[in-house]
Amino acid sequence: MNLFNATLLRIDTPQPAGPAGDVVYTNGPAIAVRCLQDEPTYATKYVLGIVIAEATAVIFVPTSSGVAFKSDDHVTVTIDGGVSLLYQVVYRRDRILTGGLSHFEVYLKGL
């Protein structure tokens, strides 16, 4: 059974702000990490509150994928059969579970 419905294509990291306060993102390498994309649930919004208030999507990425996220990173994700969308990482929650189910919950806002 396949629980994934999307592919993470790239993670771009912000560089320190320039003199004018502008932030430039360095394009990360092309990757193809299978993940699950969904909307944040009401329960999660209630528990995490303001931390994910701007989140419009969440991706669940296996920790075994070897990718790393931090707040403000830009990620490019494609839902199966759809177009690539650019998001900004709002919050990452590590879910360390037994039985091979460990994953990152990465809360995103659309750009």
Secondary structure, DSSP 8 states (H G I E B T S, - for coil): -----EEEEEEEEE----TTS---EE------EEEEEE---HHHHHHHGGGGTT--EEEEEEGGG-----TT-EEEEEETTS-EEEEEEEEEEEE--SSS--EEEEEEEE-
